[in-house]
């Protein structure tokens, strides 16, 4: 996946999609100053810039993809340097977040509402042949043997689970075909058994409330069992999302329930008989409930399970997920949690004080010490690609200098001319619209988010409710 180098560096002065928020609201500037935050910006889609997903290449964990709210970052040297792919190069825009996977060959897969996209050379994100490449793909997984599983969710073309055994070149449908309106939320393959698979989603039949669904396969997708979901306490807005399957026990499965109550509450459920139970269904037990989001769950060796949240800290279980307790003193704005092969934990954080980085790593234990592994300032540059690629035309030539300006990136690899950060090309075609001309632009959002983080971290009693 080595990207081709450009022939020359030149000044880039095109209008950009990012704005410096400090010019937009002097009244909020003081809040940022109190936090000690660097000059930064929200993305033009209005969301806070942060990392949200991390995946590693099987057999080559020095290669990883870090999903961001403004595209993706890629490393081939175990995090020593990171390069950026923008949204348009990957094949999406707006507030959508792809699900990323890395295959053993180094191919990067991204789900988009236009179909699956595959990057094999670092530069071009291309659709595979068939429905998977042209229909919205909402879920993806790669099993232990390298088979790739993709779920298409389309109101017109239908919903189905597809499988590829040639590294994503071609996909064939499995016997799991959804009804009209079905949406696949997650697919997970058991790390220790390629025959074990699980799929969750929901059904939106006309005039009917949302119906949550969960399926399992015990024969590599040859047949599927639909399992009952009555054990989960839900609201009309709830979704079921597979969070983890134990590497040494494919029957040990964790499912997260979103919108589990009228308040911002999520719950984690556990079963130890996912594959061995009769079709009547596994035995599910609620083991963790928080007035927060649960943004990552990792099942580690020795029966340890770790769960991350944005504002309630990290929770740990030492009895294979039967009971959880908060980890004292570890409070990050955490948006993903992953375990690098070898046992190192990687945590997506927000780059604002006190986190101070968008990625933290713990080499020893979930309790720390946690070390900052990547700040926005350290991003090396865009993925370097030849002329004619979207990565070159959009990410490098059009957007890089705006990203560099707004996130305080210190790289001097590419020469940038004077950037007018008051212009937002996404808002009006680059017509010169000032960030200050709207009542509530991204500058206001980033300041409010930063102030909210400070207040939240100072507020007592915001711990999760632990079920035992």
C-alpha positions in Angstrom: 0.0 0.0 0.0 2.9 2.3 -0.6 1.6 5.5 -2.1 3.3 7.1 -5.1 5.3 10.3 -4.5 4.4 13.6 -6.1 6.8 15.2 -8.6 7.0 18.5 -6.9 5.8 20.6 -4.0 4.0 23.8 -4.8 2.0 26.5 -3.0 -1.6 25.6 -2.5 -3.9 28.5 -2.3 -7.3 27.1 -3.3 -10.3 27.8 -1.1 -10.7 25.3 1.7 -13.5 23.5 3.6 -12.3 24.3 7.1 -12.5 27.4 9.2 -10.6 28.8 12.1 -13.3 29.0 14.9 -11.4 31.6 16.9 -12.4 34.3 14.4 -16.1 33.4 14.7 -17.1 34.1 18.3 -15.0 36.4 20.6 -17.3 35.7 23.4 -16.4 32.0 23.3 -12.7 32.6 22.9 -12.3 33.0 26.6 -13.7 29.5 27.2 -11.1 28.0 24.9 -8.3 30.0 26.5 -9.3 28.8 29.9 -9.0 25.2 28.7 -5.6 26.0 27.1 -6.8 24.5 23.8 -4.7 25.1 20.7 -6.2 27.0 17.8 -8.2 24.3 16.0 -11.3 23.9 14.0 -14.4 21.8 13.5 -14.7 20.2 10.2 -16.9 21.8 7.6 -19.6 19.2 8.3 -19.9 20.9 11.7 -18.6 18.0 13.8 -15.7 18.1 16.2 -12.5 16.7 14.8 -11.6 13.4 16.6 -10.6 9.8 16.1 -13.4 7.2 16.2 -12.2 3.8 15.0 -8.9 1.8 14.9 -8.2 -1.4 13.0 -4.9 -3.3 12.4 -3.7 -5.4 9.5 -3.7 -9.1 10.3 -0.1 -10.4 10.4 1.3 -6.8 10.1 0.0 -4.8 13.1 2.5 -2.0 12.3 -0.1 -1.0 9.7 -3.3 0.5 11.1 -6.2 2.7 10.0 -7.5 5.4 12.3 -11.0 6.5 11.3 -11.5 10.2 11.9 -14.5 12.6 11.7 -12.6 14.2 8.8 -11.5 11.1 6.8 -9.0 8.5 7.8 -5.3 8.4 8.9 -3.0 5.5 7.9 0.3 4.3 9.4 2.7 1.7 8.2 5.3 2.2 10.9 3.4 1.3 14.1 2.1 4.9 14.6 5.4 6.7 14.2 3.9 8.6 11.3 0.3 9.0 10.0 -1.0 10.2 6.6 -4.4 11.5 5.8 -7.1 10.4 3.3 -10.0 12.9 2.9 -13.6 12.0 2.7 -14.1 12.6 -1.0 -11.2 10.3 -1.8 -12.7 7.5 0.2 -16.1 8.1 -1.4 -18.4 9.9 1.0 -19.1 13.3 2.5 -21.0 15.0 5.3 -21.5 13.5 8.8 -21.3 9.9 7.7 -18.7 7.6 9.4 -17.6 4.6 7.4 -16.7 1.3 9.1 -13.2 0.4 8.2 -11.5 -3.0 8.0 -8.0 -4.1 7.0 -7.3 -7.4 5.3 -4.1 -9.5 5.5 -3.0 -8.2 2.1 -3.2 -4.6 3.4 -6.3 -3.7 1.5 -8.4 -1.1 3.3 -12.2 -1.5 3.2 -14.7 1.3 3.9 -18.5 1.1 4.0 -20.3 4.0 2.3 -23.8 4.8 1.3 -22.7 4.4 -2.3 -21.3 1.0 -1.8 -18.2 -0.7 -0.4 -14.8 1.0 -1.3 -11.5 -0.8 -1.4 -8.0 0.8 -1.4 -5.2 -1.5 -2.4 -2.5 1.0 -3.4 -2.9 3.7 -0.9 -4.4 6.1 -3.4 -7.5 4.8 -5.2 -10.7 3.7 -3.4 -12.6 1.6 -5.9 -15.9 -0.3 -5.7 -15.8 -4.1 -6.1 -18.0 -5.6 -8.8 -21.7 -6.3 -8.2 -24.2 -5.1 -5.7 -21.8 -4.6 -2.9 -20.0 -2.0 -4.9 -23.1 0.0 -5.9 -25.5 -0.5 -3.0 -25.3 1.0 0.5 -23.1 -1.1 2.7 -23.8 -0.6 6.4 -21.7 -3.3 8.0 -18.5 -5.2 7.4 -16.3 -7.8 9.1 -13.3 -10.0 8.2 -13.0 -13.5 9.7 -10.0 -15.4 10.9 -9.6 -17.1 7.6 -9.7 -13.8 5.6 -13.2 -14.1 4.3 -14.9 -10.6 4.1 -18.5 -10.2 5.1 -20.6 -7.2 4.0 -24.2 -6.2 4.7 -26.1 -4.3 2.1 -29.0 -2.2 3.3 -31.1 -0.5 0.6 -34.8 0.3 0.6 -35.0 -0.3 -3.2 -32.5 -3.0 -3.9 -33.0 -5.0 -0.8 -30.8 -6.1 2.2 -28.5 -9.1 2.3 -25.3 -10.5 3.7 -22.5 -11.1 1.2 -19.3 -13.0 1.4 -15.9 -12.7 -0.4 -13.2 -15.3 -0.4 -10.9 -13.5 -2.8 -9.9 -10.4 -0.7 -12.9 -8.4 -1.8 -12.6 -8.7 -5.5 -16.0 -10.5 -5.8 -18.8 -11.0 -3.4 -21.6 -13.6 -3.5 -24.8 -13.5 -1.5 -25.3 -15.8 1.5 -28.7 -17.3 2.5 -29.3 -14.4 4.9 -31.6 -12.0 2.9 -33.5 -9.3 4.8 -37.0 -8.2 4.4 -37.9 -4.8 2.9 -36.6 -2.1 5.2 -34.1 -4.2 7.0 -30.9 -2.5 8.1 -27.7 -4.3 9.1 -26.1 -2.6 12.1 -23.1 -4.8 12.8 -21.4 -8.0 11.6 -18.9 -9.8 13.8 -16.8 -13.0 13.1 -15.5 -15.0 16.0 -11.7 -14.4 16.2 -11.1 -18.1 17.1 -13.6 -19.8 14.8 -14.3 -18.7 11.3 -17.5 -20.7 11.2 -19.1 -18.6 13.9 -20.7 -15.3 12.8 -23.2 -12.9 14.3 -25.3 -10.1 12.6 -27.5 -7.5 14.2 -29.9 -5.0 12.7 -33.4 -3.7 12.7 -36.6 -4.0 10.6 -38.8 -1.0 9.7 -42.0 -2.5 8.3 -44.5 0.1 7.1 -46.6 1.4 9.9 -44.9 -0.8 12.5 -42.4 0.1 15.3 -38.8 -0.7 14.9 -38.1 -4.4 15.3 -34.6 -5.4 16.4 -33.1 -8.6 14.9 -30.1 -10.8 15.6 -28.8 -13.7 13.6 -26.1 -16.3 14.0 -24.4 -18.8 11.8 -22.5 -21.8 13.0 -21.4 -23.1 9.6 -19.6 -20.2 7.9 -22.7 -18.4 6.6 -24.3 -21.5 5.1 -27.3 -21.3 7.3 -28.5 -18.6 9.7 -30.7 -18.7 12.9 -32.8 -15.7 13.8 -32.6 -15.3 17.6 -35.1 -13.7 19.9 -34.4 -10.2 21.2 -36.9 -10.1 24.1 -34.1 -10.2 26.7 -32.9 -6.7 25.8 -34.6 -3.7 27.4 -35.0 -1.2 24.6 -36.9 1.9 23.5 -38.4 2.7 20.1 -35.0 4.2 19.1 -32.8 1.4 20.3 -30.3 -0.5 18.2 -28.4 -3.7 18.9 -24.7 -3.6 18.1 -22.2 -6.4 18.5 -19.3 -5.2 20.5 -17.0 -8.2 21.0 -16.6 -11.9 20.7 -14.0 -13.6 22.8 -10.9 -14.8 21.0 -10.7 -18.1 22.9 -14.5 -18.7 23.3 -16.8 -18.0 20.4 -19.8 -18.5 22.8 -18.8 -15.4 24.8 -20.5 -12.5 23.1 -21.2 -8.9 24.1 -24.0 -6.7 22.6 -24.6 -3.0 23.2 -28.1 -1.6 23.4 -28.2 2.1 22.3 -30.9 4.4 23.6 -31.7 1.9 26.3 -33.7 4.5 28.2 -35.4 7.9 27.7 -32.1 9.5 28.9 -28.7 9.1 27.3 -28.3 5.6 28.5 -26.6 2.6 27.0 -26.3 -1.0 28.2 -24.0 -3.9 27.6 -25.3 -7.4 27.6 -23.4 -10.7 27.9 -24.0 -14.3 26.9 -21.8 -17.3 27.4 -23.8 -19.7 25.2 -24.3 -17.8 21.9 -23.5 -20.7 19.7 -24.4 -23.6 21.8 -27.9 -22.5 22.9 -30.9 -23.8 21.1 -32.7 -21.7 18.5 -34.8 -20.5 21.5 -32.0 -18.2 22.1 -28.9 -17.5 24.2 -29.1 -16.4 27.8 -28.5 -12.6 27.9 -27.6 -10.7 31.1 -27.2 -7.0 31.4 -23.7 -6.4 32.9 -23.1 -2.7 32.5 -25.3 0.3 32.2 -24.1 3.9 31.9 -25.7 7.3 31.4 -23.3 7.7 28.5 -22.3 6.0 25.3 -20.3 2.8 25.3 -17.7 3.4 22.5 -15.6 0.3 22.6 -15.3 -3.1 24.3 -12.3 -5.4 24.2 -12.1 -9.0 25.5 -8.6 -9.6 26.6 -6.6 -12.7 27.7 -7.2 -14.1 31.2 -10.9 -13.2 31.4 -10.4 -9.4 31.4 -13.0 -7.2 29.5 -12.6 -3.5 29.1 -15.3 -1.0 28.1 -14.8 2.7 27.2 -17.1 5.7 27.4 -16.7 9.4 26.4 -17.5 10.9 29.8 -17.8 8.1 32.4 -14.2 6.7 32.1 -13.1 3.1 31.5 -14.7 0.1 33.1 -13.0 -3.3 33.7 -14.2 -6.8 34.4 -11.8 -9.5 35.7 -14.4 -12.3 35.5 -15.0 -12.6 31.8 -17.5 -9.7 31.7 -19.9 -10.9 34.5 -19.3 -7.8 36.6 -17.7 -4.4 35.9 -16.1 -1.7 38.0 -14.8 1.8 37.0 -11.1 2.2 36.6 -10.1 4.9 39.0 -8.2 7.9 37.6 -8.6 7.1 33.9 -10.9 9.7 32.4 -10.6 10.3 28.7 -13.1 11.5 26.2 -12.9 8.0 24.6 -14.5 7.3 21.2 -13.0 3.9 20.4 -11.0 1.2 22.1 -8.9 -1.4 20.3 -6.3 -4.0 21.1 -3.2 -4.3 19.0 -2.0 -7.8 18.4 0.4 -8.4 21.3 -1.9 -6.8 23.9 -1.3 -3.1 23.6 -4.5 -1.0 24.1 -5.2 1.9 21.7 -7.8 4.5 22.8 -9.4 7.2 20.5 -9.4 10.5 22.4 -10.3 14.1 21.5 -7.0 16.1 21.2 -8.3 18.8 23.7 -6.9 19.3 27.2 -6.6 17.4 29.4 -6.4 14.5 26.9 -4.0 16.4 24.7 -3.9 13.9 21.9 -6.3 12.1 19.5 -4.8 8.7 20.3 -3.5 7.2 23.5 -1.7 3.9 24.1 -1.3 1.8 27.1 1.6 -0.7 26.9 0.8 -2.4 30.2 -2.7 -2.3 31.5 -6.1 -0.6 31.1 -5.4 1.3 34.2 -2.4 2.8 32.6 -0.1 4.5 32.3 -1.6 5.9 29.1 0.8 7.7 26.8 -0.2 10.2 24.1 0.6 8.5 20.7 -0.7 11.0 18.2 -1.7 14.7 18.2 -3.2 16.6 15.3 0.0 18.6 15.1 2.0 15.5 14.3 0.1 14.4 11.2 2.8 13.9 8.6 0.7 14.9 5.5 -1.8 13.6 3.1 -1.2 10.2 1.4 1.0 11.1 -1.5 -0.6 10.1 -4.8 -0.1 10.8 -8.5 -2.0 13.4 -10.5 -5.4 12.2 -11.7 -6.4 10.6 -8.4 -9.0 12.2 -6.1 -6.5 11.8 -3.3 -4.2 14.2 -5.1 -6.7 16.6 -6.5 -8.9 17.0 -3.4 -6.9 15.9 -0.3 -3.5 17.2 -1.2 -4.1 20.1 -3.7 -7.3 21.5 -2.4 -7.8 20.6 1.3 -4.5 19.9 2.9 -3.4 23.4 3.6 -6.8 24.2 5.2 -6.6 21.2 7.4 -3.0 22.1 8.4 -4.0 25.6 9.2 -7.0 24.6 11.3 -5.6 21.7 13.2 -2.2 23.3 13.9 -0.3 20.6 11.9 3.4 21.4 12.0 4.5 19.4 8.9 6.5 21.4 6.3 6.5 18.6 3.8 4.2 20.5 1.4 4.4 24.2 0.8 1.3 26.2 1.6 0.5 29.7 0.5 -1.5 32.2 2.5 -4.8 30.5 3.4 -7.9 32.6 3.9 -9.5 30.5 6.6 -12.6 32.7 6.5 -13.6 31.0 3.2 -15.5 27.8 3.3 -15.7 26.2 -0.2 -18.3 23.7 1.1 -20.7 26.4 2.0 -21.2 28.4 -1.1 -18.8 27.1 -3.7 -15.9 29.1 -2.4 -17.7 32.4 -2.9 -16.1 34.0 0.1 -18.7 33.4 2.8 -17.1 34.4 6.1 -17.3 32.0 9.1 -18.7 34.9 11.1 -21.7 35.4 8.8 -23.7 32.6 10.3 -25.4 32.5 13.7 -23.9 29.2 14.8 -20.9 27.9 12.8 -18.4 25.2 13.7 -16.4 27.7 15.7 -19.3 28.0 18.2 -19.6 24.3 18.3 -15.9 23.6 19.1 -15.9 26.2 21.9 -19.1 24.8 23.4 -17.8 21.3 23.2 -14.6 22.3 24.9 -16.4 24.2 27.6 -18.8 21.2 28.1 -15.8 18.9 28.5 -14.4 21.0 31.2 -17.7 21.2 33.1 -18.3 17.5 32.6 -14.9 16.6 34.0 -15.5 18.7 37.1 -19.0 17.4 37.7 -19.2 14.7 40.5 -21.3 11.6 40.3 -21.1 10.9 36.6 -20.1 7.3 36.9 -21.7 4.3 35.2 -24.3 2.1 36.9 -22.8 -1.3 37.3 -25.0 -4.4 37.2 -23.8 -7.4 39.2 
